[in-house]
Amino acid sequence: MSRLIWHRRDLRLHDNELYTDASPIFSLFIFDPAEFSPRPTGIQHGVNGVTHEPHFTRHLLRAVESLRSNLRKLDGELLIRHGNPLEIIPKLARDLNVDEVAYNEVPGYYEYQQSEELKLSLRSKNIHAYTTSSLTLAHPDDLPNLQCSWESLTRPKEKKTKNGKSRKKSPQNKVNEVEDYYFETKSKITD
C-alpha cells in the first residue's frame, strides 16, 4: 500500500505513528494561506485572529527545514506546496497514485471542517483517508468531534450565573465563561 503523509503540525519522525506499515511513503507539507490570514476567532463578534503569527512562523520554517533534512537522511523527500490543502492533496494523491492519505487530526473548528471536507473529497476518488490524533495533551476521545461541539467551546451561548440570572455577553463575561469552563474541566481531571 502506498501512502501520502500530510504533515500538519506533526513535524517530526522519531515518534510519528504515520510512518509505520506503509511502503512507499510520500511526505507532504502545505503552507496554507488561510492559516496566515485573519479569520473570526469566535471569542467576540468582529474580532479576527491569525493562526500563524510571525514568531510561530519562524519556528515553523525551521521545523519544516529540519523535517526535510531528516527525511533526506533516510533517502526520503518532503514535498512542499503552497495553497489550499483541499485542492492540492486530492490532485497530488491521484498524480502519485497512492492508496491512502494519512494525517494527524488537529483540534480546532476550522481544522475539523477542513479534515471532513478532505475525507469526502478523497472518498469520492476512492482514496482511503487514515487519521489519528496524537498531538494533544488530552485523550482524543475527550476532544470535540462535531461542529456543534467546537462551536460550543469557541462561541459559548448565554450562560446562567450560580444564582440563576442570565449573564449578558460582554467581553468580561466571555472571559468568565472560559475561566468557568477551565476550572470545571480542571476539577474533573484532578478529582
C-alpha positions in Angstrom: 0.0 0.0 0.0 1.4 3.4 -0.9 0.7 6.4 1.4 0.9 10.1 1.2 1.5 11.6 4.7 0.3 15.2 5.1 2.2 16.9 7.9 0.1 19.5 9.6 1.6 20.3 13.0 3.4 17.0 13.4 6.8 17.9 12.0 8.8 15.1 13.4 9.7 11.5 12.5 11.0 9.7 15.6 7.6 9.2 17.3 5.3 9.7 14.3 3.0 6.7 14.1 2.1 7.6 10.5 5.4 6.2 9.3 4.6 2.6 10.1 3.2 -0.2 7.9 3.3 1.5 4.6 5.6 1.4 1.6 6.3 3.5 -0.4 5.7 6.7 1.5 5.4 10.2 0.2 5.7 13.1 2.7 4.0 16.5 2.2 3.8 19.8 3.9 1.5 22.6 2.7 1.8 26.3 3.5 -1.9 27.1 3.6 -2.5 30.9 3.1 -5.7 30.6 5.3 -3.5 30.0 8.3 -1.6 33.2 7.8 -4.7 35.3 7.2 -7.2 36.9 9.7 -10.4 34.9 10.3 -13.1 35.1 13.0 -11.9 33.8 16.4 -15.2 33.0 17.9 -14.2 34.9 21.1 -16.0 38.1 20.3 -18.1 39.1 17.2 -16.0 41.1 14.8 -12.7 40.0 16.3 -10.3 38.3 13.9 -7.2 36.3 14.7 -4.3 34.7 12.8 -3.3 31.1 13.4 0.3 31.5 12.4 1.8 34.8 13.6 5.5 35.8 13.0 7.1 34.2 16.0 5.3 30.9 15.3 6.1 31.1 11.6 9.9 31.4 12.2 9.8 28.2 14.2 7.5 26.6 11.6 10.0 27.3 8.9 12.9 25.8 10.9 10.8 22.7 11.7 9.9 22.2 8.1 13.5 22.5 7.1 14.5 20.1 9.8 11.9 17.5 8.8 13.0 17.8 5.2 16.6 17.3 6.3 15.7 14.2 8.4 13.7 12.7 5.6 16.6 13.1 3.2 19.0 11.3 5.6 16.6 8.4 5.3 16.6 8.7 1.4 13.1 10.3 1.5 11.8 13.7 0.5 9.4 16.2 1.8 7.2 17.7 -0.9 6.4 21.3 -0.1 3.4 23.1 -1.6 1.7 26.4 -1.1 -2.1 26.7 -1.4 -5.4 25.1 -0.3 -4.9 21.6 1.0 -8.4 20.7 -0.2 -7.2 21.3 -3.8 -3.6 20.1 -3.5 -3.9 16.8 -1.6 -6.5 15.0 -3.9 -4.7 16.1 -7.0 -1.3 15.0 -5.6 -2.6 11.7 -4.3 -4.0 11.0 -7.8 -0.8 12.0 -9.5 1.3 9.8 -7.2 -1.2 7.0 -7.5 -1.4 6.5 -3.7 -3.9 4.2 -2.0 -4.1 6.3 1.2 -3.6 9.8 2.6 -2.7 9.9 6.3 -2.6 12.8 8.6 -3.0 13.9 12.2 -6.2 15.5 13.2 -5.6 19.0 14.6 -8.0 20.3 17.2 -10.0 23.4 16.1 -13.2 24.4 14.4 -11.6 25.3 11.0 -9.2 22.4 11.1 -12.1 20.0 11.8 -14.1 21.4 8.8 -11.1 21.1 6.6 -10.5 17.5 7.6 -14.1 16.4 7.0 -14.1 18.1 3.5 -10.8 16.4 2.7 -12.1 12.9 3.7 -15.2 13.4 1.5 -13.1 14.5 -1.5 -10.7 11.6 -1.1 -13.6 9.1 -0.7 -15.1 10.3 -4.0 -11.8 9.5 -5.7 -11.6 6.0 -4.0 -8.6 7.0 -1.9 -8.6 6.0 1.8 -8.1 8.6 4.5 -6.3 7.5 7.6 -6.3 9.9 10.5 -5.1 9.8 14.0 -4.9 12.2 17.0 -1.5 12.2 18.6 -0.9 15.9 19.0 -2.9 16.7 22.1 -2.4 16.5 25.9 -5.9 15.3 26.2 -7.1 11.9 25.2 -8.5 12.0 21.6 -11.9 10.6 22.8 -12.2 13.6 25.1 -11.9 16.1 22.2 -15.0 17.5 20.5 -15.5 15.9 17.1 -18.7 17.6 15.9 -19.0 21.1 14.6 -21.6 22.0 17.2 -19.2 20.8 19.9 -16.4 23.1 18.7 -18.9 26.0 18.4 -20.0 25.5 22.0 -16.3 25.9 23.1 -15.5 28.8 20.7 -18.8 30.6 20.8 -20.3 29.9 24.2 -24.1 30.6 24.5 -25.5 32.8 27.1 -24.9 31.2 30.5 -26.7 31.4 33.8 -24.9 32.5 36.9 -25.0 30.4 40.1 -28.0 32.4 41.3 -29.9 31.6 38.1 -29.7 35.1 36.5 -28.6 35.4 32.9 -25.3 37.0 32.1 -25.1 39.3 29.2 -22.5 38.7 26.5 -19.9 41.3 27.4 -16.2 40.6 26.8 -15.6 40.2 30.6 -18.5 37.6 30.7 -16.9 35.7 27.9 -13.6 35.6 29.9 -15.7 34.4 32.9 -17.2 31.6 30.8 -13.8 30.5 29.6 -12.5 30.6 33.2 -15.6 28.7 34.4 -15.0 26.0 31.7 -11.3 25.8 32.6 -11.9 25.3 36.3 -14.8 22.8 35.7 -12.5 20.8 33.4 -9.6 21.1 35.8 -11.6 19.8 38.7 -12.8 16.8 36.7 -9.2 15.9 35.7 -7.8 16.3 39.2 -10.7 14.6 41.1 
